[in-house]
Amino acid sequence: MTLLLLLIAKFTLVTELPKLECLDAGKLRFLALGSQQEEKSAYCFDKTRSYFLSKSCHGKDCAAKTKKVCAVDPGRLKGQVGSPGFKLCEGAGGVPQILEFHDGEKWWSMDRCLFVSDGSYMDTGLMLKSRSECPLKKADKKGQ
């Protein structure tokens, strides 16, 4: 049983989230090919609208929660140009987007990292938080 739990923990990130509200038919707006697109999607967000993820990721495994974020070289996230969250998203195989989501009352600006393989997504801030849970790699013996 312990081995099974270790294997599950090895392949998914478990970031503590505050209580989330979920919508089954929420609305998203974003730019695609130079024009504004609107689509319906099931997603969850917290009361401050600081966390945003697809409902398929809430309490479940999904492509956006895999440990691919741990494999991204930390040096890739640094630099003077570009968002570290967008760099992490691209390095993990996702597609970064700036968008707006509707909470049932008003529109909120956010970003997301979309994984086309299963349609899951989460905001890049949440991805960066998940990255902080990655195990530290042992130093290369040649570099010591």
VMD Tcl script that builds the backbone (N, CA, C; Angstrom):
set m [mol new atoms 432]
animate dup $m
set s [atomselect $m all]
$s set {name element resname resid chain x y z} {
  {N N MET 1 A 0.830 -1.202 0.000}
  {CA C MET 1 A 0.000 0.000 0.000}
  {C C MET 1 A 0.873 1.264 0.000}
  {N N THR 2 A 1.924 1.257 0.829}
  {CA C THR 2 A 2.826 2.408 0.891}
  {C C THR 2 A 3.493 2.632 -0.460}
  {N N LEU 3 A 3.902 1.544 -1.101}
  {CA C LEU 3 A 4.526 1.643 -2.411}
  {C C LEU 3 A 3.569 2.269 -3.419}
  {N N LEU 4 A 2.306 1.887 -3.374}
  {CA C LEU 4 A 1.310 2.446 -4.279}
  {C C LEU 4 A 1.173 3.955 -4.057}
  {N N LEU 5 A 1.123 4.395 -2.821}
  {CA C LEU 5 A 1.027 5.827 -2.524}
  {C C LEU 5 A 2.263 6.576 -2.992}
  {N N LEU 6 A 3.443 5.976 -2.840}
  {CA C LEU 6 A 4.667 6.615 -3.326}
  {C C LEU 6 A 4.660 6.748 -4.835}
  {N N LEU 7 A 4.175 5.719 -5.535}
  {CA C LEU 7 A 4.106 5.796 -6.989}
  {C C LEU 7 A 3.136 6.870 -7.448}
  {N N ILE 8 A 1.999 6.978 -6.789}
  {CA C ILE 8 A 1.031 8.020 -7.138}
  {C C ILE 8 A 1.643 9.391 -6.894}
  {N N ALA 9 A 2.301 9.578 -5.762}
  {CA C ALA 9 A 2.930 10.866 -5.439}
  {C C ALA 9 A 4.044 11.201 -6.419}
  {N N LYS 10 A 4.712 10.179 -6.957}
  {CA C LYS 10 A 5.813 10.405 -7.889}
  {C C LYS 10 A 5.340 11.043 -9.188}
  {N N PHE 11 A 4.145 10.720 -9.624}
  {CA C PHE 11 A 3.686 11.166 -10.929}
  {C C PHE 11 A 2.693 12.319 -10.911}
  {N N THR 12 A 2.279 12.782 -9.747}
  {CA C THR 12 A 1.377 13.917 -9.687}
  {C C THR 12 A 1.834 14.897 -8.629}
  {N N LEU 13 A 1.483 16.157 -8.826}
  {CA C LEU 13 A 1.788 17.188 -7.837}
  {C C LEU 13 A 0.562 17.398 -6.974}
  {N N VAL 14 A 0.778 17.551 -5.689}
  {CA C VAL 14 A -0.335 17.723 -4.757}
  {C C VAL 14 A -0.154 19.077 -4.073}
  {N N THR 15 A -0.649 20.110 -4.685}
  {CA C THR 15 A -0.574 21.437 -4.121}
  {C C THR 15 A -1.825 21.692 -3.304}
  {N N GLU 16 A -1.636 22.152 -2.080}
  {CA C GLU 16 A -2.781 22.486 -1.239}
  {C C GLU 16 A -3.491 23.699 -1.836}
  {N N LEU 17 A -4.775 23.590 -2.021}
  {CA C LEU 17 A -5.567 24.682 -2.570}
  {C C LEU 17 A -6.609 25.114 -1.551}
  {N N PRO 18 A -6.972 26.392 -1.588}
  {CA C PRO 18 A -8.093 26.810 -0.747}
  {C C PRO 18 A -9.388 26.219 -1.303}
  {N N LYS 19 A -10.480 26.428 -0.604}
  {CA C LYS 19 A -11.775 25.945 -1.092}
  {C C LYS 19 A -12.067 26.591 -2.444}
  {N N LEU 20 A -12.490 25.775 -3.390}
  {CA C LEU 20 A -12.749 26.256 -4.747}
  {C C LEU 20 A -14.229 26.159 -5.088}
  {N N GLU 21 A -14.685 27.133 -5.864}
  {CA C GLU 21 A -16.035 27.108 -6.427}
  {C C GLU 21 A -15.891 26.657 -7.869}
  {N N CYS 22 A -16.758 25.766 -8.321}
  {CA C CYS 22 A -16.664 25.243 -9.684}
  {C C CYS 22 A -17.923 25.561 -10.484}
  {N N LEU 23 A -17.725 25.844 -11.760}
  {CA C LEU 23 A -18.820 26.065 -12.699}
  {C C LEU 23 A -18.744 25.005 -13.784}
  {N N ASP 24 A -19.874 24.384 -14.093}
  {CA C ASP 24 A -19.903 23.370 -15.142}
  {C C ASP 24 A -19.997 23.971 -16.539}
  {N N ALA 25 A -20.537 25.168 -16.642}
  {CA C ALA 25 A -20.701 25.814 -17.952}
  {C C ALA 25 A -20.240 27.267 -17.863}
  {N N GLY 26 A -18.994 27.465 -17.429}
  {CA C GLY 26 A -18.444 28.812 -17.350}
  {C C GLY 26 A -18.053 29.333 -18.717}
  {N N LYS 27 A -17.762 30.618 -18.781}
  {CA C LYS 27 A -17.383 31.243 -20.045}
  {C C LYS 27 A -15.943 31.732 -19.970}
  {N N LEU 28 A -15.205 31.507 -21.050}
  {CA C LEU 28 A -13.838 31.988 -21.204}
  {C C LEU 28 A -13.759 32.878 -22.434}
  {N N ARG 29 A -12.950 33.944 -22.345}
  {CA C ARG 29 A -12.664 34.790 -23.512}
  {C C ARG 29 A -11.154 34.886 -23.657}
  {N N PHE 30 A -10.682 34.779 -24.904}
  {CA C PHE 30 A -9.259 34.883 -25.188}
  {C C PHE 30 A -9.060 35.224 -26.657}
  {N N LEU 31 A -7.858 35.673 -26.996}
  {CA C LEU 31 A -7.534 35.965 -28.387}
  {C C LEU 31 A -6.952 34.735 -29.041}
  {N N ALA 32 A -7.405 34.462 -30.242}
  {CA C ALA 32 A -6.853 33.365 -31.045}
  {C C ALA 32 A -6.858 33.811 -32.502}
  {N N LEU 33 A -5.713 33.738 -33.117}
  {CA C LEU 33 A -5.554 34.151 -34.520}
  {C C LEU 33 A -6.057 35.575 -34.743}
  {N N GLY 34 A -5.792 36.447 -33.780}
  {CA C GLY 34 A -6.111 37.862 -33.921}
  {C C GLY 34 A -7.540 38.257 -33.631}
  {N N SER 35 A -8.396 37.321 -33.262}
  {CA C SER 35 A -9.771 37.693 -32.945}
  {C C SER 35 A -10.174 37.102 -31.593}
  {N N GLN 36 A -11.104 37.781 -30.943}
  {CA C GLN 36 A -11.567 37.319 -29.640}
  {C C GLN 36 A -12.462 36.097 -29.787}
  {N N GLN 37 A -12.163 35.087 -29.028}
  {CA C GLN 37 A -12.943 33.850 -29.021}
  {C C GLN 37 A -13.625 33.718 -27.667}
  {N N GLU 38 A -14.762 33.105 -27.640}
  {CA C GLU 38 A -15.444 32.795 -26.389}
  {C C GLU 38 A -15.830 31.332 -26.428}
  {N N GLU 39 A -15.590 30.647 -25.311}
  {CA C GLU 39 A -15.969 29.232 -25.246}
  {C C GLU 39 A -16.500 28.902 -23.862}
  {N N LYS 40 A -17.285 27.859 -23.803}
  {CA C LYS 40 A -17.795 27.364 -22.531}
  {C C LYS 40 A -16.812 26.318 -22.014}
  {N N SER 41 A -16.620 26.310 -20.707}
  {CA C SER 41 A -15.690 25.371 -20.107}
  {C C SER 41 A -16.080 25.136 -18.656}
  {N N ALA 42 A -15.740 23.984 -18.134}
  {CA C ALA 42 A -15.955 23.687 -16.720}
  {C C ALA 42 A -14.658 24.002 -15.987}
  {N N TYR 43 A -14.725 24.899 -15.007}
  {CA C TYR 43 A -13.521 25.310 -14.290}
  {C C TYR 43 A -13.833 25.661 -12.843}
  {N N CYS 44 A -12.757 25.803 -12.067}
  {CA C CYS 44 A -12.860 26.116 -10.644}
  {C C CYS 44 A -11.959 27.301 -10.319}
  {N N PHE 45 A -12.344 28.055 -9.290}
  {CA C PHE 45 A -11.570 29.209 -8.845}
  {C C PHE 45 A -11.819 29.404 -7.357}
  {N N ASP 46 A -10.917 30.134 -6.705}
  {CA C ASP 46 A -11.086 30.387 -5.277}
  {C C ASP 46 A -11.818 31.708 -5.060}
  {N N LYS 47 A -12.105 32.036 -3.806}
  {CA C LYS 47 A -12.913 33.225 -3.517}
  {C C LYS 47 A -12.231 34.530 -3.907}
  {N N THR 48 A -10.895 34.555 -3.940}
  {CA C THR 48 A -10.192 35.780 -4.336}
  {C C THR 48 A -9.882 35.814 -5.830}
  {N N ARG 49 A -10.248 34.761 -6.535}
  {CA C ARG 49 A -10.002 34.611 -7.979}
  {C C ARG 49 A -8.500 34.582 -8.278}
  {N N SER 50 A -7.712 34.067 -7.317}
  {CA C SER 50 A -6.262 33.951 -7.477}
  {C C SER 50 A -5.841 32.613 -8.059}
  {N N TYR 51 A -6.673 31.599 -7.880}
  {CA C TYR 51 A -6.409 30.271 -8.424}
  {C C TYR 51 A -7.485 29.935 -9.436}
  {N N PHE 52 A -7.059 29.293 -10.526}
  {CA C PHE 52 A -7.961 28.992 -11.631}
  {C C PHE 52 A -7.484 27.707 -12.288}
  {N N LEU 53 A -8.343 26.717 -12.418}
  {CA C LEU 53 A -7.972 25.478 -13.081}
  {C C LEU 53 A -9.198 24.798 -13.661}
  {N N SER 54 A -8.963 23.943 -14.633}
  {CA C SER 54 A -10.071 23.206 -15.238}
  {C C SER 54 A -10.674 22.266 -14.202}
  {N N LYS 55 A -11.970 22.062 -14.297}
  {CA C LYS 55 A -12.649 21.182 -13.347}
  {C C LYS 55 A -12.097 19.765 -13.434}
  {N N SER 56 A -11.599 19.391 -14.593}
  {CA C SER 56 A -11.026 18.046 -14.765}
  {C C SER 56 A -9.765 17.845 -13.925}
  {N N CYS 57 A -9.186 18.933 -13.415}
  {CA C CYS 57 A -7.989 18.844 -12.572}
  {C C CYS 57 A -8.313 18.960 -11.084}
  {N N HIS 58 A -9.507 19.387 -10.751}
  {CA C HIS 58 A -9.844 19.607 -9.343}
  {C C HIS 58 A -10.006 18.269 -8.624}
  {N N GLY 59 A -9.020 17.934 -7.805}
  {CA C GLY 59 A -9.048 16.693 -7.049}
  {C C GLY 59 A -8.802 15.447 -7.877}
  {N N LYS 60 A -8.331 15.619 -9.103}
  {CA C LYS 60 A -8.106 14.491 -10.009}
  {C C LYS 60 A -6.761 14.650 -10.696}
  {N N ASP 61 A -6.292 13.583 -11.304}
  {CA C ASP 61 A -5.082 13.659 -12.111}
  {C C ASP 61 A -5.431 14.224 -13.483}
  {N N CYS 62 A -4.534 15.017 -14.008}
  {CA C CYS 62 A -4.706 15.573 -15.346}
  {C C CYS 62 A -3.326 15.947 -15.869}
  {N N ALA 63 A -3.236 16.226 -17.150}
  {CA C ALA 63 A -1.943 16.561 -17.754}
  {C C ALA 63 A -1.333 17.804 -17.109}
  {N N ALA 64 A -2.152 18.766 -16.708}
  {CA C ALA 64 A -1.633 20.003 -16.121}
  {C C ALA 64 A -1.005 19.784 -14.750}
  {N N LYS 65 A -1.318 18.670 -14.090}
  {CA C LYS 65 A -0.780 18.409 -12.761}
  {C C LYS 65 A 0.374 17.410 -12.747}
  {N N THR 66 A 0.856 17.012 -13.895}
  {CA C THR 66 A 1.933 16.026 -13.919}
  {C C THR 66 A 3.245 16.655 -13.480}
  {N N LYS 67 A 4.186 15.815 -13.195}
  {CA C LYS 67 A 5.492 16.293 -12.748}
  {C C LYS 67 A 6.362 16.801 -13.896}
  {N N LYS 68 A 5.779 17.027 -15.062}
  {CA C LYS 68 A 6.557 17.604 -16.155}
  {C C LYS 68 A 7.143 18.940 -15.739}
  {N N VAL 69 A 6.461 19.650 -14.841}
  {CA C VAL 69 A 6.984 20.950 -14.387}
  {C C VAL 69 A 8.291 20.764 -13.640}
  {N N CYS 70 A 8.489 19.605 -13.015}
  {CA C CYS 70 A 9.728 19.345 -12.276}
  {C C CYS 70 A 10.896 19.112 -13.222}
  {N N ALA 71 A 10.618 18.659 -14.433}
  {CA C ALA 71 A 11.673 18.362 -15.396}
  {C C ALA 71 A 12.189 19.618 -16.096}
  {N N VAL 72 A 11.491 20.735 -15.976}
  {CA C VAL 72 A 11.907 21.968 -16.640}
  {C C VAL 72 A 13.127 22.537 -15.919}
  {N N ASP 73 A 14.173 22.823 -16.677}
  {CA C ASP 73 A 15.403 23.377 -16.123}
  {C C ASP 73 A 15.111 24.723 -15.465}
  {N N PRO 74 A 15.466 24.894 -14.174}
  {CA C PRO 74 A 15.199 26.164 -13.483}
  {C C PRO 74 A 15.837 27.366 -14.178}
  {N N GLY 75 A 16.962 27.157 -14.857}
  {CA C GLY 75 A 17.613 28.241 -15.580}
  {C C GLY 75 A 16.752 28.785 -16.708}
  {N N ARG 76 A 15.877 27.944 -17.234}
  {CA C ARG 76 A 14.985 28.357 -18.319}
  {C C ARG 76 A 13.966 29.397 -17.846}
  {N N LEU 77 A 13.671 29.416 -16.543}
  {CA C LEU 77 A 12.661 30.321 -16.000}
  {C C LEU 77 A 13.204 31.719 -15.735}
  {N N LYS 78 A 14.520 31.844 -15.757}
  {CA C LYS 78 A 15.147 33.136 -15.470}
  {C C LYS 78 A 15.306 33.942 -16.747}
  {N N GLY 79 A 15.632 35.188 -16.594}
  {CA C GLY 79 A 15.860 36.048 -17.740}
  {C C GLY 79 A 15.066 37.330 -17.614}
  {N N GLN 80 A 15.431 38.293 -18.408}
  {CA C GLN 80 A 14.794 39.596 -18.334}
  {C C GLN 80 A 13.580 39.710 -19.247}
  {N N VAL 81 A 13.414 38.781 -20.154}
  {CA C VAL 81 A 12.305 38.844 -21.097}
  {C C VAL 81 A 11.407 37.629 -20.902}
  {N N GLY 82 A 10.122 37.865 -20.793}
  {CA C GLY 82 A 9.161 36.777 -20.700}
  {C C GLY 82 A 8.752 36.453 -19.278}
  {N N SER 83 A 7.581 35.906 -19.163}
  {CA C SER 83 A 7.011 35.518 -17.879}
  {C C SER 83 A 7.563 34.166 -17.443}
  {N N PRO 84 A 8.042 34.035 -16.202}
  {CA C PRO 84 A 8.492 32.719 -15.730}
  {C C PRO 84 A 7.375 31.677 -15.813}
  {N N GLY 85 A 6.138 32.073 -15.555}
  {CA C GLY 85 A 5.014 31.140 -15.648}
  {C C GLY 85 A 4.800 30.651 -17.068}
  {N N PHE 86 A 4.897 31.550 -18.050}
  {CA C PHE 86 A 4.735 31.148 -19.449}
  {C C PHE 86 A 5.902 30.253 -19.881}
  {N N LYS 87 A 7.116 30.560 -19.404}
  {CA C LYS 87 A 8.274 29.728 -19.732}
  {C C LYS 87 A 8.114 28.329 -19.144}
  {N N LEU 88 A 7.620 28.247 -17.915}
  {CA C LEU 88 A 7.385 26.949 -17.285}
  {C C LEU 88 A 6.323 26.164 -18.056}
  {N N CYS 89 A 5.267 26.844 -18.438}
  {CA C CYS 89 A 4.190 26.216 -19.206}
  {C C CYS 89 A 4.724 25.613 -20.497}
  {N N GLU 90 A 5.455 26.395 -21.269}
  {CA C GLU 90 A 5.998 25.904 -22.537}
  {C C GLU 90 A 6.972 24.755 -22.310}
  {N N GLY 91 A 7.816 24.871 -21.270}
  {CA C GLY 91 A 8.779 23.813 -20.971}
  {C C GLY 91 A 8.114 22.508 -20.568}
  {N N ALA 92 A 6.927 22.603 -19.989}
  {CA C ALA 92 A 6.190 21.408 -19.565}
  {C C ALA 92 A 5.301 20.859 -20.681}
  {N N GLY 93 A 5.323 21.510 -21.847}
  {CA C GLY 93 A 4.552 21.017 -22.980}
  {C C GLY 93 A 3.174 21.627 -23.129}
  {N N GLY 94 A 2.907 22.708 -22.384}
  {CA C GLY 94 A 1.614 23.368 -22.466}
  {C C GLY 94 A 1.637 24.578 -23.379}
  {N N VAL 95 A 0.466 25.183 -23.549}
  {CA C VAL 95 A 0.305 26.379 -24.370}
  {C C VAL 95 A -0.180 27.504 -23.451}
  {N N PRO 96 A 0.653 28.538 -23.230}
  {CA C PRO 96 A 0.224 29.634 -22.353}
  {C C PRO 96 A -0.752 30.568 -23.046}
  {N N GLN 97 A -1.730 31.047 -22.294}
  {CA C GLN 97 A -2.730 31.979 -22.829}
  {C C GLN 97 A -3.099 33.002 -21.764}
  {N N ILE 98 A -3.359 34.213 -22.204}
  {CA C ILE 98 A -3.982 35.223 -21.356}
  {C C ILE 98 A -5.466 35.158 -21.679}
  {N N LEU 99 A -6.307 35.190 -20.657}
  {CA C LEU 99 A -7.742 35.058 -20.892}
  {C C LEU 99 A -8.530 35.776 -19.810}
  {N N GLU 100 A -9.830 35.755 -19.975}
  {CA C GLU 100 A -10.766 36.224 -18.965}
  {C C GLU 100 A -11.734 35.089 -18.691}
  {N N PHE 101 A -12.141 34.953 -17.434}
  {CA C PHE 101 A -13.168 33.970 -17.108}
  {C C PHE 101 A -14.287 34.670 -16.360}
  {N N HIS 102 A -15.478 34.141 -16.505}
  {CA C HIS 102 A -16.662 34.719 -15.882}
  {C C HIS 102 A -17.028 33.881 -14.673}
  {N N ASP 103 A -17.210 34.534 -13.521}
  {CA C ASP 103 A -17.514 33.806 -12.287}
  {C C ASP 103 A -19.006 33.726 -11.998}
  {N N GLY 104 A -19.823 34.110 -12.984}
  {CA C GLY 104 A -21.274 34.125 -12.807}
  {C C GLY 104 A -21.794 35.531 -12.580}
  {N N GLU 105 A -20.883 36.452 -12.223}
  {CA C GLU 105 A -21.262 37.850 -11.999}
  {C C GLU 105 A -20.440 38.821 -12.833}
  {N N LYS 106 A -19.129 38.589 -12.910}
  {CA C LYS 106 A -18.277 39.503 -13.675}
  {C C LYS 106 A -17.087 38.761 -14.264}
  {N N TRP 107 A -16.388 39.442 -15.175}
  {CA C TRP 107 A -15.218 38.888 -15.844}
  {C C TRP 107 A -13.973 39.169 -15.018}
  {N N TRP 108 A -13.046 38.196 -14.995}
  {CA C TRP 108 A -11.767 38.312 -14.294}
  {C C TRP 108 A -10.644 37.983 -15.262}
  {N N SER 109 A -9.560 38.751 -15.209}
  {CA C SER 109 A -8.387 38.484 -16.046}
  {C C SER 109 A -7.508 37.441 -15.376}
  {N N MET 110 A -6.969 36.556 -16.175}
  {CA C MET 110 A -6.137 35.474 -15.652}
  {C C MET 110 A -5.300 34.945 -16.800}
  {N N ASP 111 A -4.408 34.049 -16.503}
  {CA C ASP 111 A -3.720 33.305 -17.555}
  {C C ASP 111 A -3.937 31.825 -17.291}
  {N N ARG 112 A -3.564 31.024 -18.252}
  {CA C ARG 112 A -3.649 29.588 -18.053}
  {C C ARG 112 A -2.581 28.911 -18.893}
  {N N CYS 113 A -2.281 27.706 -18.493}
  {CA C CYS 113 A -1.422 26.830 -19.275}
  {C C CYS 113 A -2.314 25.684 -19.719}
  {N N LEU 114 A -2.562 25.611 -21.006}
  {CA C LEU 114 A -3.470 24.626 -21.594}
  {C C LEU 114 A -2.677 23.424 -22.110}
  {N N PHE 115 A -3.121 22.233 -21.727}
  {CA C PHE 115 A -2.514 21.000 -22.220}
  {C C PHE 115 A -3.491 20.360 -23.193}
  {N N VAL 116 A -3.121 20.415 -24.455}
  {CA C VAL 116 A -3.998 19.972 -25.528}
  {C C VAL 116 A -4.282 18.471 -25.426}
  {N N SER 117 A -3.365 17.705 -24.869}
  {CA C SER 117 A -3.528 16.244 -24.823}
  {C C SER 117 A -4.827 15.822 -24.143}
  {N N ASP 118 A -5.229 16.542 -23.080}
  {CA C ASP 118 A -6.486 16.184 -22.413}
  {C C ASP 118 A -7.392 17.393 -22.169}
  {N N GLY 119 A -6.984 18.574 -22.645}
  {CA C GLY 119 A -7.794 19.780 -22.488}
  {C C GLY 119 A -7.743 20.391 -21.095}
  {N N SER 120 A -6.894 19.856 -20.230}
  {CA C SER 120 A -6.801 20.396 -18.866}
  {C C SER 120 A -5.972 21.678 -18.868}
  {N N TYR 121 A -6.183 22.496 -17.840}
  {CA C TYR 121 A -5.422 23.738 -17.706}
  {C C TYR 121 A -5.411 24.194 -16.262}
  {N N MET 122 A -4.441 25.071 -15.972}
  {CA C MET 122 A -4.380 25.740 -14.684}
  {C C MET 122 A -3.619 27.041 -14.872}
  {N N ASP 123 A -3.824 27.968 -13.934}
  {CA C ASP 123 A -3.115 29.234 -14.056}
  {C C ASP 123 A -1.631 29.012 -13.801}
  {N N THR 124 A -0.798 29.860 -14.408}
  {CA C THR 124 A 0.647 29.656 -14.317}
  {C C THR 124 A 1.177 29.924 -12.910}
  {N N GLY 125 A 0.500 30.752 -12.137}
  {CA C GLY 125 A 0.910 30.959 -10.748}
  {C C GLY 125 A 0.796 29.666 -9.954}
  {N N LEU 126 A -0.253 28.917 -10.209}
  {CA C LEU 126 A -0.444 27.629 -9.552}
  {C C LEU 126 A 0.617 26.627 -10.020}
  {N N MET 127 A 0.986 26.705 -11.296}
  {CA C MET 127 A 2.053 25.838 -11.795}
  {C C MET 127 A 3.378 26.159 -11.114}
  {N N LEU 128 A 3.670 27.457 -10.956}
  {CA C LEU 128 A 4.913 27.848 -10.280}
  {C C LEU 128 A 4.904 27.383 -8.826}
  {N N LYS 129 A 3.752 27.470 -8.181}
  {CA C LYS 129 A 3.629 26.985 -6.804}
  {C C LYS 129 A 3.872 25.484 -6.758}
  {N N SER 130 A 3.323 24.755 -7.724}
  {CA C SER 130 A 3.538 23.311 -7.804}
  {C C SER 130 A 5.009 22.989 -8.007}
  {N N ARG 131 A 5.682 23.820 -8.784}
  {CA C ARG 131 A 7.123 23.617 -9.055}
  {C C ARG 131 A 7.923 23.654 -7.762}
  {N N SER 132 A 7.492 24.460 -6.797}
  {CA C SER 132 A 8.221 24.560 -5.529}
  {C C SER 132 A 8.145 23.256 -4.736}
  {N N GLU 133 A 7.233 22.366 -5.092}
  {CA C GLU 133 A 7.107 21.071 -4.424}
  {C C GLU 133 A 7.983 19.998 -5.050}
  {N N CYS 134 A 8.651 20.314 -6.136}
  {CA C CYS 134 A 9.482 19.323 -6.810}
  {C C CYS 134 A 10.685 18.975 -5.946}
  {N N PRO 135 A 11.080 17.700 -5.959}
  {CA C PRO 135 A 12.280 17.327 -5.194}
  {C C PRO 135 A 13.501 18.005 -5.791}
  {N N LEU 136 A 14.408 18.417 -4.932}
  {CA C LEU 136 A 15.647 19.044 -5.392}
  {C C LEU 136 A 16.531 17.989 -6.025}
  {N N LYS 137 A 17.147 18.363 -7.144}
  {CA C LYS 137 A 18.054 17.437 -7.811}
  {C C LYS 137 A 19.398 17.485 -7.092}
  {N N LYS 138 A 20.038 16.325 -7.006}
  {CA C LYS 138 A 21.361 16.270 -6.387}
  {C C LYS 138 A 22.343 16.969 -7.309}
  {N N ALA 139 A 23.302 17.660 -6.704}
  {CA C ALA 139 A 24.300 18.401 -7.481}
  {C C ALA 139 A 25.111 17.424 -8.335}
  {N N ASP 140 A 25.432 17.860 -9.511}
  {CA C ASP 140 A 26.261 17.083 -10.405}
  {C C ASP 140 A 27.664 16.984 -9.811}
  {N N LYS 141 A 28.224 15.773 -9.723}
  {CA C LYS 141 A 29.523 15.585 -9.080}
  {C C LYS 141 A 30.642 16.287 -9.850}
  {N N LYS 142 A 30.493 16.454 -11.166}
  {CA C LYS 142 A 31.509 17.147 -11.951}
  {C C LYS 142 A 31.570 18.616 -11.577}
  {N N GLY 143 A 30.423 19.190 -11.188}
  {CA C GLY 143 A 30.361 20.614 -10.865}
  {C C GLY 143 A 30.839 20.928 -9.459}
  {N N GLN 144 A 31.140 19.917 -8.648}
  {CA C GLN 144 A 31.581 20.165 -7.267}
  {C C GLN 144 A 33.058 20.358 -7.184}
}
mol reanalyze $m
mol bondsrecalc $m
mol representation Tube
mol addrep $m
